[in-house]
Amino acid sequence: MILKLLAKNVRYYRMKKNWPQEKLAEKANCSRNNISDIENAKYPATLIKVENIANALGVDVYKLFLP
């Protein structure tokens, strides 16, 4: 369930900025494949990666886990 919430929220905030996965990956210092895997809930992201994504999107980390 947590993976699905993270996936949904990362995609939501990325789309809100009209960013492709490549741009978020660049800003979060990871690969586009990492972003794709996170958005598709394929594997749990590390806390560092979640923090980098949240910072890139300009949101607090906890917002990526809200229903």
Backbone bond lengths (Angstrom), bond angles and torsions (degrees), N, CA, C in turn:
res aa  C-N    CA-C-N  psi(-1)  N-CA   C-N-CA  omega(-1)  CA-C   N-CA-C  phi
1 M - - - 1.457 - - 1.532 111.05 -
2 I 1.323 116.91 -42.73 1.473 120.81 -179.70 1.524 109.95 -62.28
3 L 1.341 116.87 -40.35 1.468 119.71 179.62 1.523 110.88 -62.74
4 K 1.327 115.93 -39.25 1.463 119.52 -179.53 1.526 111.17 -68.86
5 L 1.326 117.71 -37.33 1.471 120.73 176.60 1.525 110.44 -64.31
6 L 1.321 115.92 -45.81 1.460 120.07 178.16 1.524 110.16 -60.38
7 A 1.313 116.92 -46.16 1.467 121.73 -179.68 1.531 110.89 -58.48
8 K 1.310 115.98 -48.85 1.468 120.93 -178.17 1.525 111.31 -62.50
9 N 1.319 116.34 -43.34 1.461 119.99 -175.99 1.526 113.28 -74.34
10 V 1.313 117.49 -37.52 1.472 119.52 176.05 1.520 108.88 -61.44
11 R 1.330 116.68 -46.43 1.466 120.47 179.30 1.533 110.44 -62.16
12 Y 1.340 116.52 -43.64 1.465 120.54 -179.22 1.527 111.68 -58.61
13 Y 1.335 116.67 -51.32 1.461 119.78 -177.21 1.532 111.58 -69.67
14 R 1.315 117.32 -32.53 1.469 119.97 176.33 1.526 110.40 -66.15
15 M 1.322 116.01 -45.67 1.466 120.08 -179.85 1.529 111.01 -66.74
16 K 1.314 117.08 -33.58 1.466 121.26 177.79 1.530 110.79 -60.28
17 K 1.332 116.60 -31.08 1.459 121.19 177.96 1.533 112.16 -90.39
18 N 1.333 116.22 -1.19 1.466 121.45 -176.45 1.523 112.22 57.77
19 W 1.316 115.81 38.90 1.455 121.35 179.82 1.520 110.25 -99.81
20 P 1.326 117.71 137.18 1.470 119.21 168.45 1.528 108.63 -74.18
21 Q 1.292 116.74 165.39 1.463 120.55 179.84 1.531 111.32 -57.76
22 E 1.319 116.58 -34.36 1.461 120.68 -179.32 1.526 111.72 -60.33
23 K 1.321 117.08 -41.61 1.466 120.04 -178.65 1.525 110.88 -67.92
24 L 1.332 116.91 -43.22 1.461 119.47 177.70 1.526 110.02 -62.56
25 A 1.312 116.92 -42.11 1.467 120.65 179.42 1.524 110.68 -60.18
26 E 1.315 116.32 -43.56 1.467 120.53 179.04 1.527 110.92 -61.80
27 K 1.324 116.79 -46.45 1.466 121.30 -178.02 1.528 112.18 -69.77
28 A 1.344 116.89 -29.59 1.466 120.94 -178.26 1.534 111.95 -94.43
29 N 1.322 115.93 2.81 1.463 121.34 177.50 1.532 112.47 59.37
30 C 1.340 114.98 50.01 1.463 120.32 175.19 1.526 107.75 -146.98
31 S 1.311 117.26 -176.56 1.465 119.96 -178.43 1.530 111.12 -91.00
32 R 1.324 115.25 160.99 1.458 120.27 176.35 1.527 109.34 -63.49
33 N 1.326 116.73 -34.74 1.469 119.94 177.62 1.517 111.45 -62.12
34 N 1.339 117.20 -37.31 1.476 120.05 176.37 1.515 110.35 -61.29
35 I 1.325 117.04 -45.89 1.470 120.92 179.71 1.518 110.10 -62.30
36 S 1.324 116.60 -44.64 1.462 120.74 179.00 1.529 110.91 -60.07
37 D 1.328 116.64 -45.75 1.467 120.15 179.78 1.525 111.70 -63.11
38 I 1.322 117.16 -38.67 1.465 120.72 178.67 1.526 110.01 -67.62
39 E 1.332 116.88 -44.74 1.471 120.35 -179.36 1.525 112.65 -67.65
40 N 1.310 116.72 -20.48 1.465 120.65 177.77 1.526 112.13 -103.09
41 A 1.332 116.18 11.31 1.472 123.40 177.51 1.525 112.03 51.92
42 K 1.327 116.55 40.80 1.466 120.42 -178.93 1.519 112.94 -81.39
43 Y 1.324 117.00 -29.26 1.454 119.61 178.44 1.518 109.73 -155.58
44 P 1.327 118.14 156.50 1.464 119.91 178.63 1.532 110.66 -74.18
45 A 1.297 116.47 134.27 1.462 121.97 177.79 1.521 109.51 -82.84
46 T 1.317 115.96 150.01 1.457 119.43 175.87 1.523 109.09 -70.36
47 L 1.315 116.22 159.99 1.463 119.99 178.52 1.526 111.21 -62.99
48 I 1.320 116.74 -35.85 1.466 120.26 178.21 1.523 109.94 -63.08
49 K 1.331 116.56 -43.97 1.458 120.67 -179.75 1.528 110.89 -64.62
50 V 1.337 116.69 -41.70 1.462 120.91 178.15 1.528 109.83 -62.50
51 E 1.315 116.54 -42.43 1.463 120.36 178.63 1.532 110.76 -63.92
52 N 1.319 117.54 -42.46 1.471 120.75 177.99 1.526 111.60 -62.80
53 I 1.313 116.57 -40.38 1.473 120.82 178.42 1.521 110.20 -65.93
54 A 1.321 116.64 -45.71 1.469 120.52 179.33 1.532 110.26 -59.86
55 N 1.327 117.28 -45.14 1.464 120.77 178.76 1.521 111.24 -62.11
56 A 1.321 117.22 -42.76 1.462 121.23 179.01 1.525 110.85 -61.87
57 L 1.329 116.39 -38.21 1.469 120.97 -179.15 1.528 112.60 -82.63
58 G 1.322 116.68 -11.91 1.465 120.32 179.87 1.517 113.67 74.98
59 V 1.338 116.34 32.19 1.467 120.19 178.74 1.525 108.99 -126.01
60 D 1.330 116.27 158.50 1.458 120.97 174.40 1.526 108.93 -71.04
61 V 1.310 116.28 145.92 1.470 121.76 -177.44 1.524 110.97 -54.45
62 Y 1.309 117.80 -43.30 1.468 119.95 -175.69 1.525 112.57 -59.92
63 K 1.326 117.71 -27.69 1.468 120.40 -179.38 1.532 111.71 -66.52
64 L 1.322 116.97 -22.43 1.467 119.60 178.39 1.516 111.91 -75.82
65 F 1.341 117.18 -7.24 1.459 120.44 -179.32 1.528 112.91 -117.28
66 L 1.321 117.66 8.15 1.462 120.75 179.74 1.532 110.75 -82.50
67 P 1.325 116.70 142.29 1.477 118.95 176.01 1.512 112.51 -70.82
